[in-house]
Amino acid sequence: MIDPTNLFYQMWNLKPEERLREWKSFRNYISGLPLQTALAETSKLWSYAPYVNHYLAPDLVSEWPDPWVLIHENYYCDLAKTLGMFYTLYLSQHYLRDITNLEIEVYRNQPRSEEHYIVSINQGKYILNLVFNTIVNKSSITEDLILRHRYSVADLKLDLH
């Protein structure tokens, strides 16, 4: 039997319209899964997205692309991948059913001069993108990580449902 998720991970190489169609199919697919499985699949999908060094600025939220532009353009820095995970979950049925809080958080590790972009689900019960392709919780956010920005659905001016 063919694993349907393997087909989704190839979407990054498709033409923009086909990529958008596959992304919708992926969101429909994860909507039928238990939340933790859907989160794992979402993290896995975005781990395959093509990487660019810099695309979005963490403090210029008004310039961030909407979900369809993000997928259409197909450029993903760490923040753009985080935004993609956020949009994927927001546009799934889990947002209406299982997710009570969905945010993007930007942390700074000052000693290492590193930025960390995460998706926080249900007040940090689940965190995506802090550890590559792994779901953790807020206890994984160590003291050396300082919260710089937090963006909610309202901050992103999303009203897509």
Secondary structure, DSSP 4 states (H G I P E B T S, - for coil): ---HHHHHTTGGGS-HHHHHHHHHHHHHHHHTS-HHHHHHHHHHHHHTS---S----TT-GGGSPPHHHHHHH----HHHHHHHHHHHHHTSHHHHHT-S-EEEEEEEETTTTEEEEEEEETTTTEEEEEETTEEE-GGGS-TTEEEEEEEETTTTT----
